Amino acid sequence: MRSIPVDTSALTFVCVAAPRPKLVNQDTGEVKVDRHGQTVYTVGLSAADESGRVELVNVAVAGDPEVVVGQVVTPVGLVAFPWEQHIGGRMRWGIAYRADQIVPAGPSHPASAVDVA
């Protein structure tokens, strides 16, 4: 599967769904782990561009991201993976997303100090 790096420089991401462990098997409840044994989590993010267009994306990340709903975040090392699946003569396809980390975003403009005497 080919991964495509995502340029996040012109996007603002907000956590819209709390991190939850990604399941390998819905029936057994088996949780997905990466090759280092860390639990893989899914985090729901909204991605907004400068024109106001918003997309909702689920991003997989290894390790428990310390983010909460409503928080502006930065997905570090975000990549996209196109996928397709053939089941019973029907084809499904989509794009999956993975990041190295999802961290709280720093301030885009440093707050200025105001002297109040």
Protein Blocks (a to p, Z undefined) as FASTA:
>chain_A
ZZddddfklpccddfbdcddddfblknopacddfkopacdddddddddfkopacdddddd
ehjddbdehiacddehiacddddddeehiacdddddddfbdcddddfbdcdddddZZ
